[in-house]
Amino acid sequence: MNTPILEMKNITKKFGSVTALNGVNLEVFPGEIRGLIGENGSGKSTISSIAAGMQKAISGQMLYEGNAWEPESMIDALNKGIGMVVQESGTITGITVAENIFLAEMKKFKKGLLVDRKRLYEDADRALSNIGITSISGRDMMDSLSFQERKLVEIAKVILKKPRILLIDETSTALSHDGRQIMYGIMKKMKEEGGSVIFISHDLEEIMEVCDTLTVLRDGNLIRTFAKEEFDENLIRTSMIGRELEGDYYRPDFNCSFLDEEAIVVKNLCFYDKLKNVSLTLHRGEILGIGGLADCGMHELGEAIFGALKPESGAVISPRGRHIKSPHNAMTDKIGYVSKDRDRKSLCLEASIKDNIAVAGMNIFKSGAGLITRSAERKYVDEQIDALRVKCSGRDQVVAQLSGGNKQKVVFGKWIGCGSEILILDCPTRGVDIGVKQAMYQLMSKLKSEGKAILMISEELPELIGMSDRVLIMKNGEITGEFKRSKDLSESDIIGCMI
């Protein structure tokens, strides 16, 4: 039998009073793609980050290639053979792509007191090209790249070091079809060359397709490891959540129903080549889905409607007749925005859950004299934590310590708590597990029934079809198709307008 390339024995980790890992044992073998799956907060990211040197376990032992494994940092781990692509942002803004790729190695490009930038950029371009990326240059500033492009840079940075073990944490949800194919190709090559991949994903269909084995974690405990021949969708799902899913997943009705009252009117929005005379109307009590391929303009549209992106021309008009030109305008008119780039644009990671939720609701819990009392603030925040079932040690826990799904619940709590009447949701279920997805879909249906207006931007066609009253498809900055809710609407009907 093969000797494990990585052994993790009785790994335990706590965040405050919350046990993230409870004596977990995990073995990974050469030439294996090992899937990790479980609900948010199950411990998947935690055990991967411990293996990759991001954080330390409280107790337990690790062996890599038969030797004690105690990396001092992620850089140390990568240099010694284990690299990780993290779930959210693993790059640094304000510097170039090349500087990100060679962040810890800039000394080798020094010529006296100067940096040989020509060689730096050439080496970065070569690193990108080696994994099939030609649309990004080493000279590009990270701030100019999309979320997907930043993830590709991160992948190139890790692969440059030729790790024997590659850990991929929920990265596929940030990538387009082409980006995913690049990632799958890297995984396949590593397997063929005797390396190993630990692959975390909430997409059960994806993980069953690409993985050789699948380990299920739940509440910090290892529940079961499935061999390829044992893969069974219902059994894996039940192992993940410890119960059968109850209630509907997507909306059970097939009625395209909403109020006549307009919530948002978008008129002829233009923003360089991203938005070309885009017009639409969102109604009260409507879930309006926006879909398309990468770079179609849908994410820029969400930012423009919230006032976070200033269009070259056109207008976004609120129910009060106000032209939305800034997030302050939007919030004043009870518009909330959940960004796809959750960690950078929707949360302050180093702040507490309390501060993240309370920041948008001060007008709700302040006293008549305009004073904010701690007791009123705590009550307001606790109501959102309880309503959304945020798994945490308490309101004062730092958001950075939460799982992806619980981070997303905090973002929802921020906007729902302050009474938002209109919600712009950009990839609202990205990086969350099936149980949290169902809860979010049920919440969206509830908000719709209350007359709230939801504009849902999504890269997942089943989600768009399953939840939307209408679906608008974008391509090259333009709306190319509109589809009304129907039990006969299929993905094939929509795809033609996307390609």
N, C-alpha and C positions, 0 to 999 in steps of 0.2 A: 504493500500500500504506500502511496505517496506520503512524504513527510510534509507537514504543514509549513507554508512559507511564513505564516503569521499565526501565533497562538495568543489568545487573550483569556486569562484564567481568573475567575471570580472577581471581575471588575465591578467596583461599586463607586458610585458618584452621587453626591447630594448637592442641591442648591437650596440653602436654608433648610427648611423642614421638608422639602420635596425630594423624594428619592428618584433620581433620574435613571440610575442603573442599580440593580440589586443582584450582585454576584453573578454577572453574565459571563458565560464561557463561549468563545467563538474561535473556530479554526477556519483558515482560508488556505487553499492548496494551489500549487503552481498550475497555470493553464486553466484557472477557474474564474468564471464571472459569477460572483456571489451577490444575489439580490438581498437587500434589507427592506422590509416593509412593515408597516404598523401605523396606528393612528398617531396624530400629532401628540408629542409628549411621551411617546413610547420609549424613546432612548436611542433612536437610530442615529441622529446627528451627533449625539453625545459620545457614543462609543466610537464613531468614526473620527471625531475630532480628537479623542484621546489617543487613538492609534497614530494620528497625523501630527501629534505634538502641540496641538492648539491649547489643550488644557490637561491637567493631571487628574488621575483617579485618586479617590481617597484610599482605596486598597485594591489589591489584586496584582497580578504579574503579567507581563507581556514578553513574548519571545519572537524575534524576527530572524529567520534563517537559522534557528536553533540557539541564538544568542539573546541575552537580556536586552530588552528594547525600552530605553528610557530617553526619548528625544527631548532636547531642551526647548525646542521651538518648532514651528512648521518649517522654517528654513533649514534647521538642523535635520529634521526628518526627511525633507525632500533631497537634501544633499546625500543622505545615507540610503535612499531607496524607496521612501513612501511619500507620495504626493497626493494632495487633496484639492479638489475644485469645490469650493464651498457653495452653500445654497443661495446666499445673497451676494453682496459685492465683495469680491476678493481682489479688487484693484484700487488704486489710489488716484483721485482726481487731482487736477492742477499740474500734472506732469505729462510727458509724452507716453505713447504706447511703448516705445523702446525703453524708456526709463522704468516703466512698470515691469517689463519682461526681465530686465537685468538689474533690478532694484538693489540686490545685495552684492552685485558684481561690478559696480561702476569703476572700481579701481583698475580693472583690466583694460579699460578704454582711456586711461589717463595718458596724456603726453605732457610731462612736466606738470604744470599747474592747470592745464586745459584738458578738456575731454575731446577725444577724437569722435566727433558726432557723425561724421561720414561712415566710419566703421560701425559705430553703435547702431545707426539706422539700417545699414546693410545687414548686420547680423540679426536685427529684429525682423526685418522683412523676410529673411531666410527662415527664421523660426516659424513665422506665420505661414509662409509658403509650404513648409514641410508638412503641415497638417491640412493643406488645401485651402488656405485663406489668402486671397489675392486682393480683396476689396478694402483691406485695412493696411495702412502704411505705418512704419515705425515712427514717422515724423508726426503723425496725428496726435492731437491732444486728447486725452481720455475723456474730457468733458464734452467733446464733439461727437462721441460715439453713443449709439443706442445701447439699451440694456443688454440685448443679445450680443452686440459686438464686443462689449466689455467682457462678457462671459467667454467668448472665443479667444480673446487676448489672454485671459486667465488660463484657459486650457493650453494654449501655446506655451505659456510660461512654465507650466508644470511638465508638459511633455518634453520640453527642451532638455530637462535633466534626466530623461530616460529612466523613470522610476520603475521598480519591479512590481510595486503595488500602486494602483491608482484608485483613489476613493472619489466617487462622484456623488455629491449630495444635491439631489433635486435640481440638477442643472438643465435637464431636458425641457422642463416647463418654461424656461427662459428662451429656448431656441426655436427657430423656424424649422421647416422640414429639411432644408439644406444643412442647417446647423446641426440638427440631430443626426443626419447621415454622416457628417464629419466625426461626430462623437462616437457613433456606433462603429465606424471604421477604425478608430483608434482603439476601442475596446477589443474588437476582433483581432487586430494586429498584436496587441499585448498578449491575448490568450494564445495565439499561434506561436509566439516567441517564448512562451513559458512563464510570462508574468501573470499577475492576478488583478482583478477588478472587483471592488466592492461598490455596488450600484444601488443608490437609494432613489426610490421613485414611488409616488402615490398612484401612478398609472398602472393598474394591475395588468392590463393587456400588454403594455410595453414591457413590463418586467418579466412576464411569463414568456415573452418572445425572445428576449435577449439574454436571459440568465440561465445558467446551468443548475444552480441550486438557489433556494430561497429561504431565508431565515425570517421568521415573524417575531417581532417584539411587541409586548403590551405592558404598559405601566412599569417600564424598567426591567421587565423579566423576559427571558428568552422562552417563547412558547413552543416553537417547533421549527425544525428545518426540513424543507421539502426537497427531495431529489426531482430532477426534470420529469421523470415518468410519473411522479405523484402530483404534479401540478393540477389542481382543480379549483376553478374560480370561486365557487361557493364555499368550499372548505377553507381556502386561504382567507377569504373575507371574514368568515366566522371566527377563524383563529385570530384575526386582527382585532376584532371588536368584542369578542367574547359573547356575542349574541347575534341573533338575526336582526337585520335592519327592519324597523317598524315604520309604517306609514309610507307615503309616497316619496319617491326620490325627486323626479322632476314634477312639474305641474300635471295633475291628472286630467285637467280639462283641455279641450282643443278649440276653445272659443277665443277669437281675436276681439277682446272686449276691453274698452277703456272709456273714460269720460270725454266729452267734447271739449272740455276746458283745456286750453293750452298751458303747458308748464314752461317749456323752453322753445323759443323759435330761433333757428340758426339761418342766417341769410348770407349766401354768397361768400363764405369764408375762404380766404386765400392765404397761404403761407408757403412761399417759395414753391418747390415741386411736391410738397407734402399734402397740401390742401388746395384744390382747384375748384373754386365756386361751389363749395359744399353747402347745401341747404337741407334742412330737415325740421320737423316739428315733433316734440315730445309732449304727450298729453298726461293729464292727471290719471292715476290708476293704470298706467301703461308701463310694461317692460319692453323697451325698445332695444333690440340687440344690434350691435355693430360688429361685423366680422370681415375677415380678409387675410391675406398672406402678410409676411413680414414686409415692412416699409410701405404698406398700402396707405398709411396716413391715419389709421384709426386711433392710435395712441396720441398723436398730436391733436386730433379732434377733441378728445377728452380733455386735454390740458387747455385747449383754447376755450372750450365751453366754460371751464372753471375760472378762466382769466389768468391762468398760470403761464400761458403762451400768448404773446401779442401777435395777432394776425396782421398781414400787410393790408388787407381790406376785408370788408364784410362786417357782420354784427351778430352778437349773441344777445337776445332780448329775454329778460326775465318776466315772470307774471306781472310784476309791478310796472313793466314798461321800461325798466332800467337797462341800459346797455352794459353788459358785464365786461369790465376791462381789467379786473384784478380779482384775486382771491378774496380780498376784503369785500368787494361788491357782491361776490357770489355768496359769501357766508352771511352777509347782511340780509340777502334775499333767500336764506335758508337752503342753500345749495351746498352739498357735501361732496367730497372727491376722494376716492380710494385709488391710489396709483398702483400700476403694475410694479413699479420699483419701490416696493414697500419700505425697505430699510432706509432708503435715501430721501424719499419724498413724502412718506406718510407717517413716519415715526421719528422720534428722537430716542435712539437706542440706549443711550447712557442715562436717560431719565427714567423715572418710575412709571409704573402703570397709571398711578394716580395723576401724575403730571401730564401724561399723554392724553388721557381721556378728558381731564378737566379743562385743558387749554381752550377747547372750543365751546365750553358750556358755562363760562363765567356769568353770562347774562341770565342764565337759568337759576343758579343757586346763590347769587349775591342777594343781600338783604335790600329792603326798600330804601335804605340810606346809601346803597351802593357799596356796602362793605361785604367782603368775602370772609365768612367764618369757616374755621377748619372743620367744624362738625358738619356744616352744610355741604362742604366740598367732599368730605369723606362719605357722607350718605349718598350723594349723587354718584360718586365713582363706584361705590359698593353695589348700587342698584344695577349698574351696567355690567359689572363683573358677574353678578348673580344671574342676570337675565341672559347673558350670552355664555354662561358657564365657562368662564376663562379659568383654565387650570393654572394656578399660581400659588405661591406661599402667602400672598396678601397684596394689598394695593401698593405697598411700598417696594415690591420687587422690581428690580431693573428690567426693562423690557428686553434688553439684549439676551437675557437668560431664558426667555420663553421660546417654545417651539414655533415653527412657522405658522401653524394654524391658530395658536393662541395669540401670536402677534397680530394676525389678521382680525381676530375677534376684538382686540383692543382698538384697532383702526375703526371697525364698525361701531364700537361703543362710543368712540369720540363723536361720530357724526349722528348716530341715532339718538344718543343722549341729549344732544342740544336741539332736537326737534327738527332736523332737516326734512324738508318737504320734497326735495329733489336730490337724488343720489346719482352721481356719475361713478360707476364701478368699472375700473379697468382691470380685467383678469382677476375678478374677486376671489376665485377659488384656486388660484395658482399656488402650488406647493402645500395644499391642505389635503387631509385624508378623506376617505369616502364618507365617514361619519360626520365630519365637520362640513363637508360639501352638502350633504343632505340637510343639515341644520341651517346652512346659509340659504339654500334654495327654499326651504320652508319659511325662513324669515323674509325673503324677498316676496314670496307669495302673500304673506301676511301684510307687508308694507303696501303691496299693490291693492289689496282688499281695503286698506285704510285710505286709499286715494293718493298715496305717494307716487311720484313719478321716478322711474328708474331707467337710466341709460346704461346698458351693460355691454361693455367692450370685451370680446372674448376671442381667443384663438382656437376654441374647441367647438366644433360644429354641433355635437350632441347637446352641449350646454345651450347653445343659441336656439336650437330647434326645440329643446325641452322646456325652456323657460320664457321665451319671448312671445309677445303679441305680434310684433312685426320684426323682421330681420332686414337690415340694410347691409349690403355687401359693398366694400370699397376695393378699388384697384387703382394704383398709380395716382392716389390723391383724389379720386372721384368716386361717387356712388354709382355703381354699375348694375345694381339689382335690388328689388324689394320683394319680400316674401311674407305673406300673412300666415298666421298660425293655422295649422291644419294637421290632422292626423295622417294625411298622405304626404306631407312635406318630408323630403329625404335629403341626405347629404349630397347625392348626385345632382339633385335639382339646383343646389346652390353653387357647387364647385365651378360650374361653367362660367359664372360671373366673377370668380376669384382669379382664374388663371389667364 
